[in-house]
C-alpha cells in the first residue's frame, strides 16, 4: 500500500483541503459548502449506505501490528500528526514518537483553504 504522503507531493497538483476519516462528515460538508451544493444534495449526502458494524478499531491491533504499521507509514504519522498510541493504550515499539514535521518541510493546505 502507498503512503498518503506520496499522494500529496505529486508535482503540479495543488491541494486545498486534506480530509481525514476521523472528521469525514465535517470535511465533506466543507466541500459541499465550497461547491454551493443544494439542500437536496446535502440531505442525500447524509443518508447512510452500506453501514458496517464492528468492534472498535483498536481491538484489531496488537502492539506488534501497530509497530509494523507505524514503521510502514511513519511519514503519514508525521505529516498528519497521528500519535503512535493505539486505542487500547499500547504504543508501537520502534523508537520515540516524532514531533510534527517543521513548517516548510511538508507544506500543508490551510484549514480554511476552501473558505
VMD Tcl script that draws the C-alpha trace (Angstrom):
set ca {
  {0.00 0.00 0.00}
  {1.12 3.52 -0.74}
  {1.69 6.17 1.91}
  {-0.79 9.05 1.77}
  {2.16 11.45 1.95}
  {3.19 10.30 -1.54}
  {-0.16 11.42 -2.93}
  {0.27 14.93 -1.52}
  {3.60 15.57 -3.17}
  {2.67 14.98 -6.81}
  {4.29 17.72 -8.90}
  {1.83 20.11 -10.50}
  {-1.09 19.27 -8.21}
  {-2.02 21.75 -5.50}
  {-4.46 20.64 -2.82}
  {-6.84 22.98 -1.00}
  {-8.13 20.55 1.61}
  {-6.90 17.36 3.19}
  {-9.79 15.48 4.76}
  {-9.48 12.76 7.35}
  {-11.64 9.74 8.07}
  {-11.89 10.92 11.67}
  {-13.51 14.19 10.55}
  {-15.12 12.95 7.34}
  {-18.56 14.50 7.90}
  {-17.22 17.96 8.66}
  {-14.65 17.80 5.85}
  {-17.22 16.59 3.33}
  {-19.62 19.37 4.23}
  {-16.80 21.89 3.74}
  {-16.51 20.56 0.18}
  {-20.28 20.83 -0.29}
  {-20.12 24.42 1.02}
  {-17.35 25.21 -1.47}
  {-19.49 23.78 -4.30}
  {-22.61 25.63 -3.12}
  {-24.43 22.29 -3.01}
  {-28.21 22.40 -2.79}
  {-30.12 21.30 0.28}
  {-31.29 18.22 -1.64}
  {-27.68 17.16 -2.27}
  {-26.81 17.82 1.39}
  {-29.79 15.78 2.55}
  {-28.94 12.88 0.23}
  {-25.32 13.01 1.39}
  {-26.36 12.27 4.98}
  {-28.24 9.06 4.18}
  {-26.16 6.10 5.44}
  {-25.39 3.50 2.78}
  {-23.75 0.12 3.45}
  {-23.24 0.73 7.15}
  {-20.92 -1.73 8.83}
  {-20.95 -2.86 12.42}
  {-17.71 -3.91 14.02}
  {-15.61 -3.69 17.16}
  {-13.64 -0.58 17.98}
  {-10.69 -0.35 15.57}
  {-8.15 -0.57 18.40}
  {-9.34 -4.10 19.23}
  {-7.86 -5.33 15.95}
  {-4.30 -4.12 16.70}
  {-1.69 -5.86 18.79}
  {1.35 -3.81 19.83}
  {3.39 -5.76 17.26}
  {0.96 -4.99 14.43}
  {0.80 -1.33 15.47}
  {4.60 -1.21 15.33}
  {4.68 -2.68 11.81}
  {2.07 -0.21 10.60}
  {3.90 2.72 12.19}
  {7.17 1.74 10.53}
  {5.50 1.30 7.13}
  {3.64 4.62 7.31}
  {5.88 6.74 9.53}
  {5.80 9.65 7.09}
  {1.98 9.70 7.27}
  {2.04 9.65 11.08}
  {4.43 12.62 10.99}
  {2.63 14.60 8.29}
  {-0.87 14.24 9.74}
  {0.08 14.45 13.42}
  {-1.12 10.98 14.43}
  {0.16 9.55 17.69}
  {1.66 6.10 17.90}
  {-0.60 5.09 20.77}
  {-3.43 2.82 19.75}
  {-6.81 3.00 21.44}
  {-6.01 0.30 23.98}
  {-3.16 2.41 25.40}
  {-0.35 0.44 23.75}
  {2.30 2.24 21.76}
  {4.24 0.86 18.85}
  {7.75 -0.08 19.98}
  {10.05 1.34 17.30}
  {11.70 4.47 18.64}
  {10.20 7.54 20.23}
  {7.25 9.33 18.62}
  {8.46 12.17 16.45}
  {7.35 15.77 16.65}
  {5.27 17.04 13.73}
  {7.25 18.00 10.63}
  {8.66 21.52 10.84}
  {6.97 24.21 8.73}
  {8.24 24.19 5.18}
  {9.30 20.54 5.18}
  {5.81 19.44 4.22}
  {3.62 22.36 3.24}
  {0.05 21.51 4.17}
  {-3.07 23.19 2.90}
  {-4.54 25.53 5.45}
  {-7.66 24.66 7.41}
  {-9.61 27.45 5.71}
  {-8.28 26.96 2.21}
  {-11.77 26.41 0.78}
  {-13.29 29.39 2.59}
}
mol new
graphics top color blue
foreach p $ca { graphics top sphere $p radius 0.5 }
foreach p [lrange $ca 0 end-1] q [lrange $ca 1 end] { graphics top cylinder $p $q radius 0.2 }
display resetview
